[in-house]
Amino acid sequence: MEKPEYYCDVAIVGGGPAGSTVATLLKKYRPKLRVAVFEKEQFPRDHVGESQLPYISVILDEMGVWDQVEAAGFPIKVGATYRWGKSPKLWDFEFLNHGQFEPVPRPSKFEGQRQHTAFQVDRGIYDKILLDHAASVGAEVYQQHAVKSIDTDGDTITSITVQGDQVNGKVEAKYYVDCSGYAGIMRKRMGIESLVPTTLQNIAIWDYWRGASWAVNIGIEGTRVQVMSVGYGWLWFIPLGNDRTSVGLVVPANYYRDRGLRPNDLYMEALANDPVVSKLTEGATREDQLQSTKDWSFLADRLAGDNWFLCGESAGFADPILAAGMTLAHKGARDVAYTILEFFRGEHDEDWLRERYTEGNRRAIMQHIRFADFWYSQNGQFSDLKDYAKEIAGDAGLDMNSDDAWRWLGTGGFVDQDSSITDFAGFSVVATKSLTANFLEDEVHYELFGKTHFRLNLGGAVQGFGSNLFQGRINKHPCYIRDEKYLPMLGVCGWVAHLLGNQERTAREIVGAADAFRLAPERTQLEQAMFPKLLIQTLEAMIADGWIVAKVVPGHDGWPKFDIDESRFMHENKDVAKLVGE
Ligand SMILES: Cc1cc2nc3c(=O)[nH]c(=O)nc-3n(C[C@H](O)[C@H](O)[C@H](O)COP(=O)(O)OP(=O)(O)OC[C@H]3O[C@@H](n4cnc5c(N)ncnc54)[C@H](O)[C@@H]3O)c2cc1C
């Protein structure tokens, strides 16, 4: 047998956000591992995908790199302004209550309000910070080293061939991770099929601008990204610093083909047609490096094999309307690192580890694809794309009011097996309900309101394990599973399931038990404040997922009407609208 040129414990292909995250977390929790990253480019290199979500900051903090990213001075994303939905009026989505962002000098710490904000990153700078950080914690990082081929034996990767100055030849590792992004080099080599579960087949055209204005300045260096529908697609406007702004257009591939315009002409036409983006780019200049790409949503059939993992964009891609690609990449990468750490520890069944990684991450990507379908199909501003929106809605079976939409979105379940947190594509239950109702110009409706009796429904469920990831370990907890939906016996879900047991409980009994739990002396002030909100969202999600059957028995008190102030994170826009005289 040919002697390998190089040996390591974990070989990672690609040094984007996914690759750096896997490498850093492996080194953090098991410093003795030999971890190598092979990246074909020399960083900094430009990359599209700049608008982050707050959850990334939690992972950056765990990686020990949040302070460096903060020190780079990227604009702080406190939310987004949209022209999207039935009405042409602008509206805001806020990460902080009512968008209240205090003017705290920078660089700041990852605490308080900054735990709820995100960054708008210039990927050339951001990806380099992360990759350099991976090297600084001991990963062996090789830039301008491309992986050229992969040798396999059945479902096992036996080696990869790397071409570069320092490593040139066969590399053997115990585990291999495909973080090669769109290239998906291992996915293709391992013959993993990709599902395209959506009609959304778009292309994106973008350029970078110098001297564009920010739509809003909030606190110190806080702003909102702009997402503006035009008749045939939508524009993103993402400031990346004081002087550089990413401005892109997304249109259906068919529309682009049928219009027959050159990409530059279509791009400039869309900018000219949108009052917000045209105003903000007045007097600004383009870098004149127009780029374009297909942004076809897809989902790989399997994300893990005998000794390999697909991670980040090589595992799947959801349309950028939700600005979630990097969040999925960082989150999936953290999961791969934790999974490999458990493989080395040998305490969990390996098949279970592979399955939980595949299922959890496929589910997350699928939720985003589904939510993107919903966004597109319900956008009345696509005046030239009515048939396209109808086709997406038809293919997805989306002809509905907001209650139906809620049920449709929840096909794969709202309760997350890993954390028992109830959300959908990163949006809380309240936010998802508000968004769907807003798009459909419908009232927000909670199943919970007015119900008097609640019963746990475990019929047809099997017992299994859920997991949660904490400080480098995957901890197992008991869980019920039915129709790909999970009921983890953990957190608020576990509390509710234990309380109900096999007894029907009244609303009054649950409220009483919740008060006793919340007000126990050992609870912190934060827990006391958060528990009622979490309980409502958990009950609503458990009803939607079929774990609770709720009914009304006349003569009993129904679940008390609760006021949820939806305007704290979603409301009509005032500032940008004023800027453009709307
Ligand atoms: C039009 C568009 C807009 C987007 N907007 C957003 C957004 O606003 N917010 C957001 O969060 N996400 C967005 N995304 C998604 C985001 O860009 C990706 O999710 C993210 O870059 C994925 O990170 P990754 O590490 O998996 O892959 P990448 O960042 O693509 O990194 C992969 C790396 O692998 C390297 N590589 C490839 N092949 C090889 C090889 N053979 N050998 C060695 N190295 C190799 C590449 O050079 C690259 O550096 C957008 C995507 C598109 C297409």
Ligand as a Chemical Component Dictionary entry (heavy atoms), coordinates in Angstrom:
data_LIG
# 
_chem_comp.id                   LIG 
_chem_comp.type                 NON-POLYMER 
_chem_comp.pdbx_formal_charge   0 
_chem_comp.three_letter_code    LIG 
# 
loop_
_chem_comp_atom.comp_id 
_chem_comp_atom.atom_id 
_chem_comp_atom.alt_atom_id 
_chem_comp_atom.type_symbol 
_chem_comp_atom.charge 
_chem_comp_atom.model_Cartn_x 
_chem_comp_atom.model_Cartn_y 
_chem_comp_atom.model_Cartn_z 
_chem_comp_atom.pdbx_ordinal 
LIG C1  C1  C 0 -26.971 34.184 -2.918 1  
LIG C2  C2  C 0 -26.690 33.720 -1.527 2  
LIG C3  C3  C 0 -26.969 34.556 -0.460 3  
LIG C4  C4  C 0 -26.727 34.116 0.843  4  
LIG N1  N1  N 0 -27.029 34.930 1.887  5  
LIG C5  C5  C 0 -26.843 34.508 3.141  6  
LIG C6  C6  C 0 -27.125 35.346 4.249  7  
LIG O1  O1  O 0 -27.540 36.497 4.113  8  
LIG N2  N2  N 0 -26.920 34.847 5.497  9  
LIG C7  C7  C 0 -26.438 33.589 5.705  10 
LIG O2  O2  O 0 -26.292 33.179 6.854  11 
LIG N3  N3  N 0 -26.136 32.778 4.666  12 
LIG C8  C8  C 0 -26.323 33.208 3.407  13 
LIG N4  N4  N 0 -25.985 32.395 2.367  14 
LIG C9  C9  C 0 -25.463 31.062 2.667  15 
LIG C10 C10 C 0 -23.981 31.080 3.096  16 
LIG O3  O3  O 0 -23.213 31.671 2.104  17 
LIG C11 C11 C 0 -23.523 29.660 3.344  18 
LIG O4  O4  O 0 -24.469 29.027 4.149  19 
LIG C12 C12 C 0 -22.178 29.555 4.051  20 
LIG O5  O5  O 0 -21.156 30.165 3.341  21 
LIG C13 C13 C 0 -21.862 28.077 4.250  22 
LIG O6  O6  O 0 -20.632 27.927 4.901  23 
LIG P1  P1  P 0 -19.735 26.644 4.605  24 
LIG O7  O7  O 0 -18.580 26.757 5.524  25 
LIG O8  O8  O 0 -20.564 25.443 4.612  26 
LIG O9  O9  O 0 -19.262 26.820 3.076  27 
LIG P2  P2  P 0 -18.362 27.953 2.417  28 
LIG O10 O10 O 0 -18.452 29.192 3.177  29 
LIG O11 O11 O 0 -18.745 27.980 0.994  30 
LIG O12 O12 O 0 -16.891 27.401 2.554  31 
LIG C14 C14 C 0 -16.461 26.286 1.807  32 
LIG C15 C15 C 0 -14.951 26.376 1.638  33 
LIG O13 O13 O 0 -14.498 25.159 1.052  34 
LIG C16 C16 C 0 -13.471 25.442 0.147  35 
LIG N5  N5  N 0 -13.360 24.317 -0.784 36 
LIG C17 C17 C 0 -14.258 23.931 -1.725 37 
LIG N6  N6  N 0 -13.813 22.850 -2.386 38 
LIG C18 C18 C 0 -12.616 22.544 -1.843 39 
LIG C19 C19 C 0 -11.655 21.531 -2.103 40 
LIG N7  N7  N 0 -11.839 20.627 -3.073 41 
LIG N8  N8  N 0 -10.532 21.495 -1.359 42 
LIG C20 C20 C 0 -10.309 22.413 -0.372 43 
LIG N9  N9  N 0 -11.178 23.404 -0.101 44 
LIG C21 C21 C 0 -12.318 23.458 -0.820 45 
LIG C22 C22 C 0 -13.917 26.740 -0.494 46 
LIG O14 O14 O 0 -12.829 27.444 -1.051 47 
LIG C23 C23 C 0 -14.535 27.482 0.696  48 
LIG O15 O15 O 0 -13.628 28.357 1.328  49 
LIG C24 C24 C 0 -26.198 32.825 1.072  50 
LIG C25 C25 C 0 -25.897 31.999 -0.009 51 
LIG C26 C26 C 0 -26.149 32.437 -1.307 52 
LIG C27 C27 C 0 -25.833 31.524 -2.448 53 
# 
loop_
_chem_comp_bond.comp_id 
_chem_comp_bond.atom_id_1 
_chem_comp_bond.atom_id_2 
_chem_comp_bond.value_order 
_chem_comp_bond.pdbx_ordinal 
LIG C1  C2  SING 1  
LIG C2  C3  SING 2  
LIG C2  C26 DOUB 3  
LIG C3  C4  DOUB 4  
LIG C4  N1  SING 5  
LIG C4  C24 SING 6  
LIG N1  C5  DOUB 7  
LIG C5  C6  SING 8  
LIG C5  C8  SING 9  
LIG C6  O1  DOUB 10 
LIG C6  N2  SING 11 
LIG N2  C7  SING 12 
LIG C7  O2  DOUB 13 
LIG C7  N3  SING 14 
LIG N3  C8  DOUB 15 
LIG C8  N4  SING 16 
LIG N4  C9  SING 17 
LIG N4  C24 SING 18 
LIG C9  C10 SING 19 
LIG C10 O3  SING 20 
LIG C10 C11 SING 21 
LIG C11 O4  SING 22 
LIG C11 C12 SING 23 
LIG C12 O5  SING 24 
LIG C12 C13 SING 25 
LIG C13 O6  SING 26 
LIG O6  P1  SING 27 
LIG P1  O7  DOUB 28 
LIG P1  O8  SING 29 
LIG P1  O9  SING 30 
LIG O9  P2  SING 31 
LIG P2  O10 DOUB 32 
LIG P2  O11 SING 33 
LIG P2  O12 SING 34 
LIG O12 C14 SING 35 
LIG C14 C15 SING 36 
LIG C15 O13 SING 37 
LIG C15 C23 SING 38 
LIG O13 C16 SING 39 
LIG C16 N5  SING 40 
LIG C16 C22 SING 41 
LIG N5  C17 SING 42 
LIG N5  C21 SING 43 
LIG C17 N6  DOUB 44 
LIG N6  C18 SING 45 
LIG C18 C19 SING 46 
LIG C18 C21 DOUB 47 
LIG C19 N7  SING 48 
LIG C19 N8  DOUB 49 
LIG N8  C20 SING 50 
LIG C20 N9  DOUB 51 
LIG N9  C21 SING 52 
LIG C22 O14 SING 53 
LIG C22 C23 SING 54 
LIG C23 O15 SING 55 
LIG C24 C25 DOUB 56 
LIG C25 C26 SING 57 
LIG C26 C27 SING 58 
# 
